[in-house]
Structure formats: C-alpha cells, structure tokens
Amino acid sequence: MGSNEFKGVMVFSEDFEIILELLSIGRELADKLQTALSAALIGYNVSEEYGQELIKHGADKVYIVDNSLLEQFNVEPYADVLLKLVNDYKPEIILIGATKRGKELAPRLATKLNAGCMTECSKLDIDDEGRLVANRLVYGGSSVAVGIFRTKPQIVTVPPHLFEKLEPSDRTGEIVKINVEVKEPRTRVVERKKKEVVGVRLEEAPIIIAGGRGLKSKEDFKLLEELAKVLGGQVGCTRPIAADYGWFTNWIGISGVKIKPKLYIAVGISGAIQHTAGIMDSKIIVAINKDEEAPIFKAADYGIVGDLYKVVPALTEAFKKLLK
Amino acid sequence: MVRILPTIIVPFKQIVDIKEIKVDPSTQTPITVGIPRKISDVDKNALEEAIKIKEKHGGKVIAITMGPSEAKTALREALAMGADEAYLLSDPIFENSDTLATARVLAKAIEKLGGFDLIICGEMTLDGLSAQVGPRLAELLDIPQITYVRKVTIDGNKVIAEKDLEEEYETVEAQMPVLLTVTREINEPRIPSLRDIMKASRKGITTWTASDLGISKEEVGAEGSAVQILKVTVPKVERKGVIVKAETIEEAAEELVKMILKEGVLRG
C-alpha cells in the first residue's frame, strides 16, 4: 500500500467542543498541506445542525455516523466506525482529542490500521517534506521528544483546550451521512457517577492557587480559597488530593490538567516532576512549603519556607493590604 | 456460578528512574545511560492488583517484560512480590521499538504462553507517557479493554471495573478475557520481605528471543516502528528561585507580595 494515496486531515473527539478546537489546528495543518479538512461526528440522533457548526468552524467535510449503538462512547464500536471512515477516505493525518476516552481510542484505532500514534502532542507542524512533526513530553514531563511518522496515516492525540476554536465564518462545506455496521460492544457500562464538581476549569485561569498533601483536610482548602478570593483566582490541587481523597474533581499535572496562568501559587506541594511538568507554562510560580529541600522551590520564582497554616493567611492579609 | 482460576498476565516495563535523570548541559539532552532503573510506578500497581486477585480467587500471575537482560532484576522483584512465573523478552532487534512494535512483541509472547483470563497493565509508563501499549495489545489479541481502572472485582467469569474519567466514574462489565489498565490509586504495592526475595531468587526466569517468538526484524525495532523520534531535549527552566526570608512571617509575606506585584501578573 503506497502511502501517497493518503490525503487530507481528519479530526475526531467524542466531545463536540473539542472537535471545534481540533478543527483550528486541523485547519492550519490542512492549509499547509493544501488539502481538505474533515471531521467525524459519531453518535445517535445527530442533528445536521452540528455538522453545519463544524463547517462554520473550519471543516470542509463532515462525516456523520448515526446509530443507536453509538449513543454513548464505547471504545470498540467507535474504533470500528473510525476504521471504516479512514479506509474509505484515507486521511493522511488523524487528530483525536486527548481525553481519557480519546487516549484509549487512538492506539486501538492505530493498531487496526497498523499505524503509528503519538499521544498528547503539544505542538504540531508540517516540515519541508510534508511530514507531520509532533512534540510531546516524555520522562515524566521533564523532556520534550520530537517525532515523525514513517508510515501513514499519522495519528496523534491533542490535549483538550490547547488550541482555541476558530471564529465561526460563513464558509461552506459538505455533510456526508454514512452507514456503518456496528457490532454490539463487548463491554457494558452499568453505572455512571458524576464526580461532585469541585473547582472550575483551570486550563484558562489566569491565577491559580493549588494545594498538595501539606494540607491536612478538605476544610483547610478554605485558606486557599480566601487567598484566591482576594486575588480573583481559582483553587486547584495535586493528584493525591483529587484521585486518592476525592476532594477535587481533577488535578494539575502531567496526567491531569496542564495549566498556564500568569500567577501560580503552590501550597504544601513537594513538586514531583509529574506535577511541575503540568505547571511549567505558568508565568510566575510561587511556592510555600515547610521543607526547604522540596523540589518545588527549584521550579519556582519565589518561595517562602514555612508552615503553610501561618504563611497563607499572612499572604492573604498582605495582598489585602497592598492590593489597593 | 462458574468458578475459574484466573491466569493473569502483567506486561510491565523497567524504566530509568525519572528523578535521577541528569541533563547534558552542552546539548540540553537527558542522560539516561547509567541511571538506576526500576519498575515503572503504575506498572507496580498492575502487578499488585494481579497478585491480590490471585490471593483471593486462586490462579496464577505471569509477569512479562521486554527489555535488556538488566530487566531480570525487575522480574525478580515481580516474583518476590508474588508473581508465579517470569518471562524476559529480549533481543537486540527489539531495541528502539515504538508502541506498535512493542505491542507486537508482547502479543506474540502472550500467544505463545497459551490461554489467559486477564491482562493487567499500568495506565501508562512514566518514561514514555504514551498510554498506548495496553489498548494496542488488546486490539492485537482481539479482546475488550477497560482503561483507567481504579477498582476491580471478579465475579465468576465477569470483570466489573470502575474507570476514573475526567468528570465521572464509569462502572464497566465485561466477560473475561479482558485487558485492564489501572491507575496508581487502585492499591498500594507491597514491599517484598527478605524471605520473599530469597524465595523468588530460586524461581526461574525464562528468556525468549525474537526467533523464539517467530518475530522478524522487519516487525520490530526502528525498522518495524511507525514513529521515529528525531530528538529529545530538556527545556531550560529559567526560574528566579528567590527564597524570601524575614524576621517574621508577616514581613516575609509582605515582601513576597511586593515582588509579585512588581512582576505585573495581577490585574489585567
């Protein structure tokens, strides 16, 4: 199979908002390659209006696959549907939103296609030879790997909220409805339990104050909230606080949310690489920790070594006094 | 109820200890040679979960890893934790395999082992952070997968697993055989006792090469990989690293606030 027969860029996410974001980077890549951009819209009772919305945001073509077995995301049927689309339309690049669902889908699809895959790519470009060049973090997030593909299609996953969706325009495109035979999935969802929503989306927050294991109870996060209130900021946390204790929905770090605020204040956070890799795009990083050897101080611009239960209230007062 | 004694396979990876990686200042590239190696953190949770399931339901745990002969230390550790059998997949032609080629090798080895009921992997390894080998292996073996599992129960021939997604927990059921990828919150991996370590040292480790697995050079290594890494660099962290000190905490706090205000990162 000659790889030249692959042409075009295709985007997919099970989350509609993320498809819009992918269309933005997808448009850029497609324009560089002077090729078409398509989006796959998979679900049940999918209205054509959604397809029009995708066209307005940059898609030339929208493939709608509608089937009652596709109402909820399930990795195997979704991978089968995408396999069919890729086999029929042969895109050279496939961009998939790097939600946890997207991240389990992409390698499964790639394996069906005998294709390569790079996950959570933070930068994508086309080189002089028309190859996709992707940057992604490795070694706990401490290093950046730059990779290319030796075969096509080239599959990458892109972190949510990394790219901003394009302004809608009155451009035109084509909507194609496709029938795909869908097998009954081999896994069955028996329960869905929404996490108690604590905290807001941090990806775009300009000021973030986050707590780690130095905080002894959920109530102690009030100290951080008071500081956040004075600064007009948001409160976040590290992985153990969210995943072990369940005090927050999601966490900041390489396996959770990557942030890029103007000001990040890390409270009682030791600063493992997996955490600091998620905060490195912050403009100013402040650390408060009682252990002066804590690695977080190496990743910070300013720090105070001391008991957070004393330092944080003092900081809140100082901001109140000086922020006039 | 059907009662089965599950055969559980844990494919894991021995990686460089990320914390120990040094940077070559002339090229700004990570130095990974001569750095201590260990079982990738979450892979240890995968081993622990397999051993816990065996302790409850019977059956056996087979630990497999692809890597150089040094990876035998990691297999010894897996045996000491409670794995029953250990396999090293080792061949110079496996070097520089991407996730596709790695999954191929693991799939061949698992097919050679014969039947199994469960495969448990970590959600991702800390070096590559790709989270691909689990799902790729499930696809190659044509079995269902349940990823990001933070709780699992075995009921007869059925697996019930709770997935930790961004905004929800999803409980999923599947008939075995099934592949799970687990998160580090699923358990606390045991630390083997000296006695366990002694006992494990008497257990054998089987090594399989490419020819044992019927794998040709075109399928693995750089040649059999679809992704080629051009370079790896360590971004320079340029942080000021100022520790604010003062007589009292209040004074230090005020000093810090003044510095932050000077940065102009607040308001507008």
Contacts between the chains, C-beta under 8 A, distances in Angstrom:
chain1	res1	chain2	res2	distance
A	75	B	135	7.5
A	75	B	145	6.5
A	75	B	147	7.8
A	76	B	144	6.5
A	79	B	139	7.7
A	99	B	165	7.9
A	99	B	166	6.4
A	100	B	147	7.0
A	100	B	148	5.4
A	100	B	163	7.8
A	100	B	164	8.0
A	100	B	165	5.3
A	100	B	166	6.3
A	101	B	165	7.1
A	103	B	131	5.3
A	103	B	147	7.9
A	104	B	131	7.6
A	104	B	135	5.2
A	104	B	145	6.7
A	104	B	147	4.3
A	104	B	148	7.7
A	104	B	181	7.9
A	105	B	135	7.8
A	106	B	132	7.6
A	107	B	99	6.6
A	107	B	130	7.8
A	107	B	131	7.5
A	107	B	132	3.8
A	107	B	133	7.7
A	107	B	134	7.9
A	107	B	135	4.3
A	107	B	136	4.8
A	107	B	139	7.7
A	108	B	135	4.5
A	108	B	136	7.1
A	108	B	138	6.9
A	108	B	139	4.9
A	108	B	145	7.2
A	110	B	100	6.9
A	110	B	132	7.6
A	110	B	136	7.1
A	110	B	226	7.8
A	111	B	100	6.9
A	111	B	103	6.7
A	111	B	135	7.4
A	111	B	136	4.5
A	111	B	139	3.9
A	111	B	140	6.1
A	112	B	139	6.2
A	114	B	100	7.4
A	114	B	226	7.6
A	115	B	100	7.5
A	115	B	226	5.7
A	116	B	98	6.4
A	116	B	100	6.1
A	116	B	225	7.2
A	116	B	226	2.7
A	116	B	227	4.1
A	117	B	99	6.8
A	117	B	100	7.6
A	117	B	130	7.8
A	117	B	132	6.0
A	117	B	226	7.7
A	117	B	227	7.4
A	118	B	130	7.5
A	118	B	227	6.0
A	119	B	129	7.5
A	119	B	130	4.9
A	119	B	131	6.0
A	119	B	132	6.3
A	120	B	129	7.1
A	133	B	230	7.7
A	136	B	129	7.6
A	137	B	129	6.2
A	138	B	127	6.4
A	138	B	128	5.9
A	138	B	129	5.9
A	138	B	232	6.4
A	139	B	16	7.6
A	139	B	18	5.4
A	139	B	21	5.9
A	139	B	30	5.9
A	139	B	32	7.7
A	139	B	126	7.6
A	139	B	127	5.6
A	139	B	232	7.8
A	140	B	18	3.9
A	140	B	126	5.1
A	140	B	127	7.4
A	140	B	129	7.4
A	141	B	129	7.1
A	142	B	18	6.6
A	142	B	21	6.5
A	142	B	30	7.0
A	142	B	234	6.2
A	143	B	21	7.8
A	143	B	29	8.0
A	143	B	30	4.9
A	143	B	232	5.2
A	143	B	233	6.4
A	143	B	234	5.0
A	143	B	235	7.7
A	144	B	232	7.0
A	144	B	233	5.6
A	144	B	234	7.7
A	144	B	235	5.9
A	145	B	229	5.2
A	145	B	231	7.5
A	145	B	232	4.7
A	146	B	229	7.1
A	146	B	230	4.8
A	146	B	231	5.2
A	146	B	232	7.7
A	146	B	233	7.9
A	147	B	227	5.2
A	147	B	228	6.3
A	147	B	229	4.8
A	147	B	230	6.3
A	148	B	227	7.5
A	148	B	228	5.5
A	148	B	230	6.2
A	149	B	226	5.9
A	149	B	227	6.0
A	149	B	228	7.4
A	150	B	225	6.8
A	150	B	226	5.6
A	150	B	227	7.2
A	150	B	228	5.5
A	151	B	226	4.7
A	185	B	144	7.7
A	186	B	143	7.9
A	186	B	144	3.9
A	186	B	174	5.9
A	186	B	175	7.3
A	187	B	144	4.9
A	187	B	145	7.8
A	187	B	146	6.2
A	187	B	172	5.0
A	187	B	173	6.8
A	187	B	174	4.4
A	187	B	178	7.7
A	188	B	172	6.8
A	188	B	173	4.9
A	188	B	174	7.2
A	189	B	170	5.7
A	189	B	171	7.0
A	189	B	172	5.6
A	190	B	160	7.4
A	190	B	171	5.0
A	190	B	172	7.0
A	190	B	173	5.4
A	191	B	169	7.9
A	191	B	170	7.3
A	191	B	171	4.0
A	192	B	168	5.5
A	192	B	169	7.5
A	192	B	170	5.4
A	192	B	171	7.7
A	193	B	168	6.1
A	193	B	169	4.5
A	193	B	170	7.8
A	193	B	171	7.6
A	194	B	167	6.6
A	194	B	168	5.1
A	195	B	167	5.6
A	195	B	168	5.8
A	195	B	169	6.8
A	197	B	167	7.5
A	207	B	265	7.8
A	207	B	266	7.2
A	231	B	266	6.6
A	243	B	150	7.5
A	243	B	164	6.7
A	243	B	183	6.8
A	243	B	184	7.8
A	243	B	185	4.7
A	244	B	185	5.5
A	249	B	166	7.6
A	249	B	167	6.2
A	250	B	166	5.9
A	250	B	167	7.6
A	254	B	129	6.6
A	255	B	123	7.7
A	255	B	124	7.6
A	262	B	265	4.0
A	262	B	266	7.6
A	263	B	260	6.7
A	263	B	263	7.8
A	263	B	265	4.5
A	263	B	266	6.6
A	273	B	18	5.7
A	273	B	19	7.0
A	274	B	126	7.4
A	280	B	235	7.3
A	280	B	237	6.9
A	283	B	263	7.6
A	283	B	265	5.6
A	284	B	260	6.7
A	284	B	263	5.1
A	284	B	265	5.0
A	285	B	239	6.5
A	286	B	256	7.0
A	286	B	260	6.8
A	292	B	243	7.4
A	297	B	241	6.8
A	297	B	243	6.7
A	298	B	237	7.7
A	298	B	239	7.4
A	298	B	241	6.7
A	299	B	237	6.5
A	299	B	239	6.1
A	300	B	239	5.9
A	300	B	240	8.0
A	300	B	241	6.7
A	301	B	239	5.1
A	301	B	240	4.1
A	301	B	241	7.1
A	301	B	242	6.6
A	301	B	263	7.8
A	302	B	240	6.7
A	302	B	242	5.1
A	302	B	243	7.9
A	302	B	244	6.1
A	302	B	256	5.8
A	302	B	259	5.7
A	302	B	260	6.9
A	303	B	241	7.8
A	303	B	242	7.2
A	303	B	243	5.1
A	303	B	244	6.9
A	304	B	243	7.3
A	304	B	244	5.3
A	304	B	249	7.7
A	304	B	252	5.3
A	304	B	253	7.2
A	304	B	256	6.0
A	305	B	243	6.2
A	305	B	245	7.9
A	306	B	249	5.9
A	306	B	252	7.3
A	310	B	249	5.1
A	311	B	249	5.8
A	311	B	252	7.5
A	311	B	253	6.5
A	314	B	249	4.8
A	314	B	250	5.1
A	314	B	252	7.5
A	314	B	253	3.8
A	315	B	253	4.6
A	315	B	256	6.7
A	315	B	257	6.8
A	317	B	250	7.4
A	317	B	253	7.1
A	318	B	250	7.3
A	318	B	253	4.2
A	318	B	254	4.5
A	318	B	256	7.3
A	318	B	257	4.3
A	319	B	257	5.4
A	321	B	254	7.4
A	322	B	254	6.9
A	322	B	257	5.1
A	322	B	258	6.7
A	322	B	261	6.4
A	323	B	257	7.9
A	323	B	261	7.7
A	323	B	266	7.2
